[in-house]
Amino acid sequence: MAAAGTIYHEHQSLMMCALHTLNNLFQDQKAFTRQDLDNICYSLNPDAFVNPHKNVFGLGNYDVNVVMAALQLKNYEAVWFDRRL
């Protein structure tokens, strides 16, 4: 967690923007790990040989379904806004 009066910020690395965003949002470097997000991917599509919710090489690039499921694990939710309508 960030010390009182400071803002915690993870810098972007690889394709882990979803992980960094979640940890920045919760101001805690341990809010989620790469393994946490991978587990969410597998729970969303357990029978897939190639999981469509993340990068096939394990570099991240998690889709929005993973972010929304991660938020639900912390009892938060995101509201989907589709400007195209």
PDB file of N, CA, C and O in Angstrom:
ATOM      1  N   MET A   1       0.828  -1.189   0.000  1.00  0.00           N
ATOM      2  CA  MET A   1       0.000   0.000   0.000  1.00  0.00           C
ATOM      3  C   MET A   1       0.865   1.242   0.000  1.00  0.00           C
ATOM      4  O   MET A   1       1.999   1.242   0.479  1.00  0.00           O
ATOM      5  N   ALA A   2       0.302   2.289  -0.546  1.00  0.00           N
ATOM      6  CA  ALA A   2       1.018   3.564  -0.562  1.00  0.00           C
ATOM      7  C   ALA A   2       1.026   4.160   0.842  1.00  0.00           C
ATOM      8  O   ALA A   2       0.059   4.032   1.594  1.00  0.00           O
ATOM      9  N   ALA A   3       2.122   4.807   1.175  1.00  0.00           N
ATOM     10  CA  ALA A   3       2.210   5.482   2.472  1.00  0.00           C
ATOM     11  C   ALA A   3       1.209   6.628   2.505  1.00  0.00           C
ATOM     12  O   ALA A   3       0.834   7.166   1.464  1.00  0.00           O
ATOM     13  N   ALA A   4       0.790   6.987   3.681  1.00  0.00           N
ATOM     14  CA  ALA A   4      -0.184   8.067   3.825  1.00  0.00           C
ATOM     15  C   ALA A   4       0.315   9.324   3.121  1.00  0.00           C
ATOM     16  O   ALA A   4       1.454   9.749   3.315  1.00  0.00           O
ATOM     17  N   GLY A   5      -0.539   9.900   2.316  1.00  0.00           N
ATOM     18  CA  GLY A   5      -0.207  11.137   1.619  1.00  0.00           C
ATOM     19  C   GLY A   5       0.543  10.951   0.316  1.00  0.00           C
ATOM     20  O   GLY A   5       0.842  11.935  -0.361  1.00  0.00           O
ATOM     21  N   THR A   6       0.857   9.716  -0.058  1.00  0.00           N
ATOM     22  CA  THR A   6       1.537   9.461  -1.327  1.00  0.00           C
ATOM     23  C   THR A   6       0.625   8.654  -2.240  1.00  0.00           C
ATOM     24  O   THR A   6      -0.308   7.988  -1.793  1.00  0.00           O
ATOM     25  N   ILE A   7       0.917   8.732  -3.498  1.00  0.00           N
ATOM     26  CA  ILE A   7       0.144   7.993  -4.495  1.00  0.00           C
ATOM     27  C   ILE A   7       0.999   6.855  -5.013  1.00  0.00           C
ATOM     28  O   ILE A   7       2.138   7.055  -5.436  1.00  0.00           O
ATOM     29  N   TYR A   8       0.429   5.645  -4.974  1.00  0.00           N
ATOM     30  CA  TYR A   8       1.129   4.476  -5.501  1.00  0.00           C
ATOM     31  C   TYR A   8       0.937   4.437  -7.013  1.00  0.00           C
ATOM     32  O   TYR A   8      -0.174   4.633  -7.507  1.00  0.00           O
ATOM     33  N   HIS A   9       2.012   4.186  -7.742  1.00  0.00           N
ATOM     34  CA  HIS A   9       1.921   4.114  -9.202  1.00  0.00           C
ATOM     35  C   HIS A   9       2.861   3.053  -9.741  1.00  0.00           C
ATOM     36  O   HIS A   9       4.068   3.096  -9.504  1.00  0.00           O
ATOM     37  N   GLU A  10       2.297   2.105 -10.464  1.00  0.00           N
ATOM     38  CA  GLU A  10       3.109   1.105 -11.156  1.00  0.00           C
ATOM     39  C   GLU A  10       3.327   1.566 -12.583  1.00  0.00           C
ATOM     40  O   GLU A  10       2.391   2.003 -13.252  1.00  0.00           O
ATOM     41  N   HIS A  11       4.547   1.470 -13.043  1.00  0.00           N
ATOM     42  CA  HIS A  11       4.865   1.821 -14.425  1.00  0.00           C
ATOM     43  C   HIS A  11       4.530   0.659 -15.340  1.00  0.00           C
ATOM     44  O   HIS A  11       4.573  -0.500 -14.928  1.00  0.00           O
ATOM     45  N   GLN A  12       4.202   0.969 -16.563  1.00  0.00           N
ATOM     46  CA  GLN A  12       3.847  -0.026 -17.568  1.00  0.00           C
ATOM     47  C   GLN A  12       5.053  -0.891 -17.914  1.00  0.00           C
ATOM     48  O   GLN A  12       6.154  -0.386 -18.132  1.00  0.00           O
ATOM     49  N   SER A  13       4.826  -2.207 -17.961  1.00  0.00           N
ATOM     50  CA  SER A  13       5.838  -3.130 -18.466  1.00  0.00           C
ATOM     51  C   SER A  13       5.134  -4.242 -19.228  1.00  0.00           C
ATOM     52  O   SER A  13       4.014  -4.638 -18.906  1.00  0.00           O
ATOM     53  N   LEU A  14       5.830  -4.730 -20.251  1.00  0.00           N
ATOM     54  CA  LEU A  14       5.280  -5.749 -21.148  1.00  0.00           C
ATOM     55  C   LEU A  14       3.878  -5.327 -21.581  1.00  0.00           C
ATOM     56  O   LEU A  14       3.667  -4.178 -21.971  1.00  0.00           O
ATOM     57  N   MET A  15       2.929  -6.244 -21.514  1.00  0.00           N
ATOM     58  CA  MET A  15       1.539  -5.936 -21.850  1.00  0.00           C
ATOM     59  C   MET A  15       0.666  -6.115 -20.609  1.00  0.00           C
ATOM     60  O   MET A  15      -0.434  -6.662 -20.677  1.00  0.00           O
ATOM     61  N   MET A  16       1.183  -5.642 -19.477  1.00  0.00           N
ATOM     62  CA  MET A  16       0.515  -5.846 -18.200  1.00  0.00           C
ATOM     63  C   MET A  16      -0.303  -4.639 -17.763  1.00  0.00           C
ATOM     64  O   MET A  16      -0.425  -4.379 -16.566  1.00  0.00           O
ATOM     65  N   CYS A  17      -0.861  -3.901 -18.709  1.00  0.00           N
ATOM     66  CA  CYS A  17      -1.586  -2.679 -18.362  1.00  0.00           C
ATOM     67  C   CYS A  17      -2.790  -2.960 -17.463  1.00  0.00           C
ATOM     68  O   CYS A  17      -3.097  -2.145 -16.593  1.00  0.00           O
ATOM     69  N   ALA A  18      -3.476  -4.080 -17.645  1.00  0.00           N
ATOM     70  CA  ALA A  18      -4.620  -4.392 -16.782  1.00  0.00           C
ATOM     71  C   ALA A  18      -4.156  -4.609 -15.345  1.00  0.00           C
ATOM     72  O   ALA A  18      -4.780  -4.115 -14.407  1.00  0.00           O
ATOM     73  N   LEU A  19      -3.070  -5.342 -15.175  1.00  0.00           N
ATOM     74  CA  LEU A  19      -2.522  -5.584 -13.840  1.00  0.00           C
ATOM     75  C   LEU A  19      -2.100  -4.276 -13.181  1.00  0.00           C
ATOM     76  O   LEU A  19      -2.433  -4.027 -12.022  1.00  0.00           O
ATOM     77  N   HIS A  20      -1.373  -3.447 -13.909  1.00  0.00           N
ATOM     78  CA  HIS A  20      -0.915  -2.174 -13.352  1.00  0.00           C
ATOM     79  C   HIS A  20      -2.093  -1.254 -13.037  1.00  0.00           C
ATOM     80  O   HIS A  20      -2.089  -0.563 -12.018  1.00  0.00           O
ATOM     81  N   THR A  21      -3.077  -1.247 -13.891  1.00  0.00           N
ATOM     82  CA  THR A  21      -4.255  -0.411 -13.665  1.00  0.00           C
ATOM     83  C   THR A  21      -4.984  -0.821 -12.394  1.00  0.00           C
ATOM     84  O   THR A  21      -5.355   0.027 -11.584  1.00  0.00           O
ATOM     85  N   LEU A  22      -5.188  -2.129 -12.221  1.00  0.00           N
ATOM     86  CA  LEU A  22      -5.883  -2.607 -11.024  1.00  0.00           C
ATOM     87  C   LEU A  22      -5.095  -2.279  -9.756  1.00  0.00           C
ATOM     88  O   LEU A  22      -5.668  -1.810  -8.773  1.00  0.00           O
ATOM     89  N   ASN A  23      -3.798  -2.522  -9.776  1.00  0.00           N
ATOM     90  CA  ASN A  23      -2.988  -2.224  -8.597  1.00  0.00           C
ATOM     91  C   ASN A  23      -2.933  -0.729  -8.318  1.00  0.00           C
ATOM     92  O   ASN A  23      -2.938  -0.316  -7.159  1.00  0.00           O
ATOM     93  N   ASN A  24      -2.883   0.080  -9.360  1.00  0.00           N
ATOM     94  CA  ASN A  24      -2.925   1.536  -9.176  1.00  0.00           C
ATOM     95  C   ASN A  24      -4.272   1.967  -8.629  1.00  0.00           C
ATOM     96  O   ASN A  24      -4.342   2.824  -7.748  1.00  0.00           O
ATOM     97  N   LEU A  25      -5.337   1.381  -9.142  1.00  0.00           N
ATOM     98  CA  LEU A  25      -6.677   1.724  -8.679  1.00  0.00           C
ATOM     99  C   LEU A  25      -6.838   1.444  -7.183  1.00  0.00           C
ATOM    100  O   LEU A  25      -7.372   2.268  -6.441  1.00  0.00           O
ATOM    101  N   PHE A  26      -6.370   0.273  -6.753  1.00  0.00           N
ATOM    102  CA  PHE A  26      -6.493  -0.106  -5.351  1.00  0.00           C
ATOM    103  C   PHE A  26      -5.341   0.411  -4.486  1.00  0.00           C
ATOM    104  O   PHE A  26      -5.321   0.184  -3.277  1.00  0.00           O
ATOM    105  N   GLN A  27      -4.381   1.108  -5.109  1.00  0.00           N
ATOM    106  CA  GLN A  27      -3.244   1.683  -4.391  1.00  0.00           C
ATOM    107  C   GLN A  27      -2.500   0.626  -3.575  1.00  0.00           C
ATOM    108  O   GLN A  27      -2.127   0.852  -2.423  1.00  0.00           O
ATOM    109  N   ASP A  28      -2.295  -0.535  -4.202  1.00  0.00           N
ATOM    110  CA  ASP A  28      -1.665  -1.654  -3.508  1.00  0.00           C
ATOM    111  C   ASP A  28      -0.957  -2.531  -4.527  1.00  0.00           C
ATOM    112  O   ASP A  28      -1.596  -3.085  -5.421  1.00  0.00           O
ATOM    113  N   GLN A  29       0.356  -2.662  -4.400  1.00  0.00           N
ATOM    114  CA  GLN A  29       1.110  -3.462  -5.367  1.00  0.00           C
ATOM    115  C   GLN A  29       0.780  -4.946  -5.274  1.00  0.00           C
ATOM    116  O   GLN A  29       1.135  -5.717  -6.166  1.00  0.00           O
ATOM    117  N   LYS A  30       0.103  -5.352  -4.201  1.00  0.00           N
ATOM    118  CA  LYS A  30      -0.272  -6.749  -4.032  1.00  0.00           C
ATOM    119  C   LYS A  30      -1.763  -6.988  -4.214  1.00  0.00           C
ATOM    120  O   LYS A  30      -2.258  -8.069  -3.894  1.00  0.00           O
ATOM    121  N   ALA A  31      -2.485  -5.995  -4.723  1.00  0.00           N
ATOM    122  CA  ALA A  31      -3.921  -6.176  -4.940  1.00  0.00           C
ATOM    123  C   ALA A  31      -4.164  -7.349  -5.875  1.00  0.00           C
ATOM    124  O   ALA A  31      -5.030  -8.186  -5.620  1.00  0.00           O
ATOM    125  N   PHE A  32      -3.392  -7.410  -6.963  1.00  0.00           N
ATOM    126  CA  PHE A  32      -3.472  -8.513  -7.915  1.00  0.00           C
ATOM    127  C   PHE A  32      -2.078  -8.837  -8.424  1.00  0.00           C
ATOM    128  O   PHE A  32      -1.217  -7.963  -8.523  1.00  0.00           O
ATOM    129  N   THR A  33      -1.872 -10.094  -8.741  1.00  0.00           N
ATOM    130  CA  THR A  33      -0.627 -10.547  -9.350  1.00  0.00           C
ATOM    131  C   THR A  33      -0.927 -11.070 -10.749  1.00  0.00           C
ATOM    132  O   THR A  33      -2.086 -11.241 -11.127  1.00  0.00           O
ATOM    133  N   ARG A  34       0.107 -11.315 -11.493  1.00  0.00           N
ATOM    134  CA  ARG A  34      -0.053 -11.911 -12.823  1.00  0.00           C
ATOM    135  C   ARG A  34      -0.778 -13.257 -12.693  1.00  0.00           C
ATOM    136  O   ARG A  34      -1.648 -13.580 -13.501  1.00  0.00           O
ATOM    137  N   GLN A  35      -0.413 -14.030 -11.676  1.00  0.00           N
ATOM    138  CA  GLN A  35      -1.060 -15.334 -11.470  1.00  0.00           C
ATOM    139  C   GLN A  35      -2.548 -15.178 -11.164  1.00  0.00           C
ATOM    140  O   GLN A  35      -3.358 -15.983 -11.623  1.00  0.00           O
ATOM    141  N   ASP A  36      -2.918 -14.153 -10.396  1.00  0.00           N
ATOM    142  CA  ASP A  36      -4.336 -13.893 -10.116  1.00  0.00           C
ATOM    143  C   ASP A  36      -5.104 -13.673 -11.414  1.00  0.00           C
ATOM    144  O   ASP A  36      -6.173 -14.248 -11.619  1.00  0.00           O
ATOM    145  N   LEU A  37      -4.548 -12.832 -12.292  1.00  0.00           N
ATOM    146  CA  LEU A  37      -5.240 -12.534 -13.544  1.00  0.00           C
ATOM    147  C   LEU A  37      -5.254 -13.750 -14.475  1.00  0.00           C
ATOM    148  O   LEU A  37      -6.236 -13.975 -15.181  1.00  0.00           O
ATOM    149  N   ASP A  38      -4.179 -14.527 -14.479  1.00  0.00           N
ATOM    150  CA  ASP A  38      -4.170 -15.764 -15.271  1.00  0.00           C
ATOM    151  C   ASP A  38      -5.241 -16.728 -14.765  1.00  0.00           C
ATOM    152  O   ASP A  38      -5.932 -17.364 -15.561  1.00  0.00           O
ATOM    153  N   ASN A  39      -5.378 -16.835 -13.450  1.00  0.00           N
ATOM    154  CA  ASN A  39      -6.417 -17.709 -12.882  1.00  0.00           C
ATOM    155  C   ASN A  39      -7.809 -17.254 -13.291  1.00  0.00           C
ATOM    156  O   ASN A  39      -8.679 -18.081 -13.568  1.00  0.00           O
ATOM    157  N   ILE A  40      -8.022 -15.952 -13.329  1.00  0.00           N
ATOM    158  CA  ILE A  40      -9.313 -15.431 -13.783  1.00  0.00           C
ATOM    159  C   ILE A  40      -9.543 -15.819 -15.238  1.00  0.00           C
ATOM    160  O   ILE A  40     -10.644 -16.227 -15.605  1.00  0.00           O
ATOM    161  N   CYS A  41      -8.510 -15.694 -16.070  1.00  0.00           N
ATOM    162  CA  CYS A  41      -8.625 -16.090 -17.485  1.00  0.00           C
ATOM    163  C   CYS A  41      -9.080 -17.529 -17.610  1.00  0.00           C
ATOM    164  O   CYS A  41      -9.988 -17.839 -18.381  1.00  0.00           O
ATOM    165  N   TYR A  42      -8.448 -18.405 -16.850  1.00  0.00           N
ATOM    166  CA  TYR A  42      -8.783 -19.824 -16.925  1.00  0.00           C
ATOM    167  C   TYR A  42     -10.176 -20.102 -16.371  1.00  0.00           C
ATOM    168  O   TYR A  42     -10.859 -21.008 -16.849  1.00  0.00           O
ATOM    169  N   SER A  43     -10.605 -19.338 -15.375  1.00  0.00           N
ATOM    170  CA  SER A  43     -11.957 -19.538 -14.853  1.00  0.00           C
ATOM    171  C   SER A  43     -13.010 -19.057 -15.850  1.00  0.00           C
ATOM    172  O   SER A  43     -14.121 -19.586 -15.887  1.00  0.00           O
ATOM    173  N   LEU A  44     -12.661 -18.056 -16.654  1.00  0.00           N
ATOM    174  CA  LEU A  44     -13.608 -17.559 -17.666  1.00  0.00           C
ATOM    175  C   LEU A  44     -13.730 -18.517 -18.847  1.00  0.00           C
ATOM    176  O   LEU A  44     -14.776 -18.586 -19.493  1.00  0.00           O
ATOM    177  N   ASN A  45     -12.663 -19.249 -19.123  1.00  0.00           N
ATOM    178  CA  ASN A  45     -12.676 -20.165 -20.263  1.00  0.00           C
ATOM    179  C   ASN A  45     -11.787 -21.369 -19.939  1.00  0.00           C
ATOM    180  O   ASN A  45     -10.686 -21.491 -20.476  1.00  0.00           O
ATOM    181  N   PRO A  46     -12.266 -22.265 -19.055  1.00  0.00           N
ATOM    182  CA  PRO A  46     -11.414 -23.327 -18.534  1.00  0.00           C
ATOM    183  C   PRO A  46     -11.013 -24.399 -19.547  1.00  0.00           C
ATOM    184  O   PRO A  46      -9.996 -25.066 -19.355  1.00  0.00           O
ATOM    185  N   ASP A  47     -11.770 -24.576 -20.599  1.00  0.00           N
ATOM    186  CA  ASP A  47     -11.504 -25.668 -21.531  1.00  0.00           C
ATOM    187  C   ASP A  47     -10.752 -25.242 -22.781  1.00  0.00           C
ATOM    188  O   ASP A  47     -10.531 -26.060 -23.675  1.00  0.00           O
ATOM    189  N   ALA A  48     -10.360 -23.992 -22.859  1.00  0.00           N
ATOM    190  CA  ALA A  48      -9.689 -23.497 -24.066  1.00  0.00           C
ATOM    191  C   ALA A  48      -8.222 -23.893 -24.073  1.00  0.00           C
ATOM    192  O   ALA A  48      -7.525 -23.724 -23.073  1.00  0.00           O
ATOM    193  N   PHE A  49      -7.755 -24.414 -25.185  1.00  0.00           N
ATOM    194  CA  PHE A  49      -6.333 -24.722 -25.343  1.00  0.00           C
ATOM    195  C   PHE A  49      -5.541 -23.416 -25.395  1.00  0.00           C
ATOM    196  O   PHE A  49      -4.500 -23.285 -24.751  1.00  0.00           O
ATOM    197  N   VAL A  50      -6.038 -22.464 -26.158  1.00  0.00           N
ATOM    198  CA  VAL A  50      -5.481 -21.109 -26.214  1.00  0.00           C
ATOM    199  C   VAL A  50      -6.523 -20.186 -25.597  1.00  0.00           C
ATOM    200  O   VAL A  50      -7.616 -20.024 -26.142  1.00  0.00           O
ATOM    201  N   ASN A  51      -6.189 -19.586 -24.472  1.00  0.00           N
ATOM    202  CA  ASN A  51      -7.161 -18.772 -23.759  1.00  0.00           C
ATOM    203  C   ASN A  51      -7.346 -17.431 -24.461  1.00  0.00           C
ATOM    204  O   ASN A  51      -6.374 -16.710 -24.685  1.00  0.00           O
ATOM    205  N   PRO A  52      -8.592 -17.089 -24.813  1.00  0.00           N
ATOM    206  CA  PRO A  52      -8.840 -15.845 -25.545  1.00  0.00           C
ATOM    207  C   PRO A  52      -8.786 -14.587 -24.686  1.00  0.00           C
ATOM    208  O   PRO A  52      -8.902 -13.479 -25.212  1.00  0.00           O
ATOM    209  N   HIS A  53      -8.614 -14.736 -23.387  1.00  0.00           N
ATOM    210  CA  HIS A  53      -8.651 -13.584 -22.485  1.00  0.00           C
ATOM    211  C   HIS A  53      -7.274 -13.031 -22.148  1.00  0.00           C
ATOM    212  O   HIS A  53      -7.164 -12.089 -21.363  1.00  0.00           O
ATOM    213  N   LYS A  54      -6.214 -13.605 -22.734  1.00  0.00           N
ATOM    214  CA  LYS A  54      -4.859 -13.129 -22.456  1.00  0.00           C
ATOM    215  C   LYS A  54      -3.942 -13.471 -23.618  1.00  0.00           C
ATOM    216  O   LYS A  54      -4.307 -14.228 -24.518  1.00  0.00           O
ATOM    217  N   ASN A  55      -2.759 -12.906 -23.580  1.00  0.00           N
ATOM    218  CA  ASN A  55      -1.755 -13.149 -24.601  1.00  0.00           C
ATOM    219  C   ASN A  55      -1.281 -14.596 -24.539  1.00  0.00           C
ATOM    220  O   ASN A  55      -1.029 -15.130 -23.459  1.00  0.00           O
ATOM    221  N   VAL A  56      -1.165 -15.213 -25.680  1.00  0.00           N
ATOM    222  CA  VAL A  56      -0.788 -16.626 -25.754  1.00  0.00           C
ATOM    223  C   VAL A  56       0.618 -16.879 -25.210  1.00  0.00           C
ATOM    224  O   VAL A  56       0.909 -17.999 -24.789  1.00  0.00           O
ATOM    225  N   PHE A  57       1.490 -15.885 -25.203  1.00  0.00           N
ATOM    226  CA  PHE A  57       2.857 -16.038 -24.718  1.00  0.00           C
ATOM    227  C   PHE A  57       3.011 -15.683 -23.237  1.00  0.00           C
ATOM    228  O   PHE A  57       4.128 -15.677 -22.720  1.00  0.00           O
ATOM    229  N   GLY A  58       1.910 -15.391 -22.554  1.00  0.00           N
ATOM    230  CA  GLY A  58       1.968 -15.084 -21.131  1.00  0.00           C
ATOM    231  C   GLY A  58       2.480 -13.698 -20.804  1.00  0.00           C
ATOM    232  O   GLY A  58       2.967 -13.456 -19.700  1.00  0.00           O
ATOM    233  N   LEU A  59       2.374 -12.790 -21.757  1.00  0.00           N
ATOM    234  CA  LEU A  59       2.884 -11.427 -21.564  1.00  0.00           C
ATOM    235  C   LEU A  59       1.830 -10.458 -21.058  1.00  0.00           C
ATOM    236  O   LEU A  59       2.100  -9.264 -20.935  1.00  0.00           O
ATOM    237  N   GLY A  60       0.653 -10.943 -20.768  1.00  0.00           N
ATOM    238  CA  GLY A  60      -0.410 -10.062 -20.306  1.00  0.00           C
ATOM    239  C   GLY A  60      -1.456  -9.863 -21.378  1.00  0.00           C
ATOM    240  O   GLY A  60      -2.014 -10.823 -21.908  1.00  0.00           O
ATOM    241  N   ASN A  61      -1.720  -8.598 -21.695  1.00  0.00           N
ATOM    242  CA  ASN A  61      -2.733  -8.232 -22.674  1.00  0.00           C
ATOM    243  C   ASN A  61      -4.091  -8.837 -22.313  1.00  0.00           C
ATOM    244  O   ASN A  61      -4.788  -9.385 -23.167  1.00  0.00           O
ATOM    245  N   TYR A  62      -4.451  -8.728 -21.034  1.00  0.00           N
ATOM    246  CA  TYR A  62      -5.725  -9.250 -20.543  1.00  0.00           C
ATOM    247  C   TYR A  62      -6.872  -8.413 -21.097  1.00  0.00           C
ATOM    248  O   TYR A  62      -6.750  -7.197 -21.244  1.00  0.00           O
ATOM    249  N   ASP A  63      -7.975  -9.067 -21.398  1.00  0.00           N
ATOM    250  CA  ASP A  63      -9.105  -8.317 -21.940  1.00  0.00           C
ATOM    251  C   ASP A  63      -9.987  -7.758 -20.821  1.00  0.00           C
ATOM    252  O   ASP A  63      -9.768  -8.034 -19.641  1.00  0.00           O
ATOM    253  N   VAL A  64     -10.970  -6.980 -21.211  1.00  0.00           N
ATOM    254  CA  VAL A  64     -11.815  -6.271 -20.247  1.00  0.00           C
ATOM    255  C   VAL A  64     -12.607  -7.235 -19.373  1.00  0.00           C
ATOM    256  O   VAL A  64     -12.960  -6.885 -18.246  1.00  0.00           O
ATOM    257  N   ASN A  65     -12.896  -8.435 -19.858  1.00  0.00           N
ATOM    258  CA  ASN A  65     -13.610  -9.416 -19.034  1.00  0.00           C
ATOM    259  C   ASN A  65     -12.800  -9.780 -17.794  1.00  0.00           C
ATOM    260  O   ASN A  65     -13.367  -9.998 -16.723  1.00  0.00           O
ATOM    261  N   VAL A  66     -11.507  -9.845 -17.931  1.00  0.00           N
ATOM    262  CA  VAL A  66     -10.628 -10.162 -16.805  1.00  0.00           C
ATOM    263  C   VAL A  66     -10.635  -9.010 -15.811  1.00  0.00           C
ATOM    264  O   VAL A  66     -10.701  -9.239 -14.603  1.00  0.00           O
ATOM    265  N   VAL A  67     -10.569  -7.797 -16.290  1.00  0.00           N
ATOM    266  CA  VAL A  67     -10.601  -6.629 -15.411  1.00  0.00           C
ATOM    267  C   VAL A  67     -11.918  -6.580 -14.642  1.00  0.00           C
ATOM    268  O   VAL A  67     -11.924  -6.334 -13.436  1.00  0.00           O
ATOM    269  N   MET A  68     -13.008  -6.809 -15.320  1.00  0.00           N
ATOM    270  CA  MET A  68     -14.312  -6.755 -14.652  1.00  0.00           C
ATOM    271  C   MET A  68     -14.454  -7.878 -13.622  1.00  0.00           C
ATOM    272  O   MET A  68     -15.016  -7.659 -12.549  1.00  0.00           O
ATOM    273  N   ALA A  69     -13.956  -9.068 -13.932  1.00  0.00           N
ATOM    274  CA  ALA A  69     -14.003 -10.176 -12.972  1.00  0.00           C
ATOM    275  C   ALA A  69     -13.103  -9.888 -11.774  1.00  0.00           C
ATOM    276  O   ALA A  69     -13.463 -10.217 -10.643  1.00  0.00           O
ATOM    277  N   ALA A  70     -11.941  -9.281 -12.003  1.00  0.00           N
ATOM    278  CA  ALA A  70     -11.036  -8.925 -10.906  1.00  0.00           C
ATOM    279  C   ALA A  70     -11.705  -7.923  -9.970  1.00  0.00           C
ATOM    280  O   ALA A  70     -11.606  -8.049  -8.749  1.00  0.00           O
ATOM    281  N   LEU A  71     -12.375  -6.943 -10.531  1.00  0.00           N
ATOM    282  CA  LEU A  71     -13.081  -5.960  -9.706  1.00  0.00           C
ATOM    283  C   LEU A  71     -14.148  -6.638  -8.854  1.00  0.00           C
ATOM    284  O   LEU A  71     -14.327  -6.293  -7.686  1.00  0.00           O
ATOM    285  N   GLN A  72     -14.850  -7.593  -9.433  1.00  0.00           N
ATOM    286  CA  GLN A  72     -15.893  -8.306  -8.685  1.00  0.00           C
ATOM    287  C   GLN A  72     -15.308  -9.077  -7.508  1.00  0.00           C
ATOM    288  O   GLN A  72     -15.963  -9.207  -6.474  1.00  0.00           O
ATOM    289  N   LEU A  73     -14.082  -9.593  -7.646  1.00  0.00           N
ATOM    290  CA  LEU A  73     -13.435 -10.293  -6.543  1.00  0.00           C
ATOM    291  C   LEU A  73     -13.202  -9.383  -5.341  1.00  0.00           C
ATOM    292  O   LEU A  73     -13.099  -9.857  -4.210  1.00  0.00           O
ATOM    293  N   LYS A  74     -13.120  -8.084  -5.588  1.00  0.00           N
ATOM    294  CA  LYS A  74     -12.925  -7.094  -4.519  1.00  0.00           C
ATOM    295  C   LYS A  74     -14.235  -6.390  -4.165  1.00  0.00           C
ATOM    296  O   LYS A  74     -14.235  -5.366  -3.482  1.00  0.00           O
ATOM    297  N   ASN A  75     -15.358  -6.955  -4.640  1.00  0.00           N
ATOM    298  CA  ASN A  75     -16.695  -6.400  -4.392  1.00  0.00           C
ATOM    299  C   ASN A  75     -16.904  -5.020  -5.013  1.00  0.00           C
ATOM    300  O   ASN A  75     -17.584  -4.163  -4.448  1.00  0.00           O
ATOM    301  N   TYR A  76     -16.305  -4.826  -6.186  1.00  0.00           N
ATOM    302  CA  TYR A  76     -16.523  -3.613  -6.977  1.00  0.00           C
ATOM    303  C   TYR A  76     -17.071  -4.045  -8.327  1.00  0.00           C
ATOM    304  O   TYR A  76     -17.030  -5.222  -8.682  1.00  0.00           O
ATOM    305  N   GLU A  77     -17.575  -3.092  -9.059  1.00  0.00           N
ATOM    306  CA  GLU A  77     -18.038  -3.398 -10.405  1.00  0.00           C
ATOM    307  C   GLU A  77     -17.739  -2.229 -11.330  1.00  0.00           C
ATOM    308  O   GLU A  77     -17.575  -1.090 -10.891  1.00  0.00           O
ATOM    309  N   ALA A  78     -17.674  -2.525 -12.580  1.00  0.00           N
ATOM    310  CA  ALA A  78     -17.484  -1.510 -13.606  1.00  0.00           C
ATOM    311  C   ALA A  78     -18.755  -1.432 -14.423  1.00  0.00           C
ATOM    312  O   ALA A  78     -19.418  -2.443 -14.653  1.00  0.00           O
ATOM    313  N   VAL A  79     -19.086  -0.253 -14.856  1.00  0.00           N
ATOM    314  CA  VAL A  79     -20.244  -0.058 -15.705  1.00  0.00           C
ATOM    315  C   VAL A  79     -19.740   0.088 -17.131  1.00  0.00           C
ATOM    316  O   VAL A  79     -18.946   0.980 -17.430  1.00  0.00           O
ATOM    317  N   TRP A  80     -20.203  -0.791 -18.007  1.00  0.00           N
ATOM    318  CA  TRP A  80     -19.791  -0.766 -19.399  1.00  0.00           C
ATOM    319  C   TRP A  80     -20.473   0.403 -20.098  1.00  0.00           C
ATOM    320  O   TRP A  80     -21.696   0.535 -20.064  1.00  0.00           O
ATOM    321  N   PHE A  81     -19.680   1.231 -20.720  1.00  0.00           N
ATOM    322  CA  PHE A  81     -20.223   2.370 -21.464  1.00  0.00           C
ATOM    323  C   PHE A  81     -19.848   2.216 -22.917  1.00  0.00           C
ATOM    324  O   PHE A  81     -18.667   2.178 -23.261  1.00  0.00           O
ATOM    325  N   ASP A  82     -20.855   2.126 -23.775  1.00  0.00           N
ATOM    326  CA  ASP A  82     -20.625   1.957 -25.206  1.00  0.00           C
ATOM    327  C   ASP A  82     -21.086   3.221 -25.907  1.00  0.00           C
ATOM    328  O   ASP A  82     -22.284   3.438 -26.084  1.00  0.00           O
ATOM    329  N   ARG A  83     -20.152   4.039 -26.299  1.00  0.00           N
ATOM    330  CA  ARG A  83     -20.458   5.324 -26.904  1.00  0.00           C
ATOM    331  C   ARG A  83     -21.045   5.174 -28.321  1.00  0.00           C
ATOM    332  O   ARG A  83     -21.633   6.116 -28.852  1.00  0.00           O
ATOM    333  N   ARG A  84     -20.886   4.005 -28.918  1.00  0.00           N
ATOM    334  CA  ARG A  84     -21.350   3.807 -30.293  1.00  0.00           C
ATOM    335  C   ARG A  84     -22.864   3.877 -30.443  1.00  0.00           C
ATOM    336  O   ARG A  84     -23.365   4.081 -31.549  1.00  0.00           O
ATOM    337  N   LEU A  85     -23.590   3.714 -29.359  1.00  0.00           N
ATOM    338  CA  LEU A  85     -25.060   3.681 -29.453  1.00  0.00           C
ATOM    339  C   LEU A  85     -25.669   5.026 -29.654  1.00  0.00           C
ATOM    340  O   LEU A  85     -26.891   5.142 -29.749  1.00  0.00           O
TER     341      LEU A  85
END
